[in-house]
Amino acid sequence: MFGVRVVTDTQFDTTVITTVWSSAFVAGIGALTVTDWLAFGGFIIAFLTMIGNFLHKRQMRKLREREVENEERRLGLSHSAEL
């Protein structure tokens, strides 16, 4: 009638829950010191480096296996001949 909007209980509950969680998140982020942020960043960088090293090592292992197979084919060797 005069621009008054009726808010249902579900909408109100959703708004309150969203506000509480976002406030808690912002408070938690704000509570971290510079040292905490640097430590967190260090952990992230170390974890990403570990994953990168793992993927690189796996790729190098596959490449080496292909090189060995190509060399065996070139020389006429097979794995069954060794047994």
Order of alpha helices (4+ residues) and beta strands (2+ residues): alpha-alpha-alpha
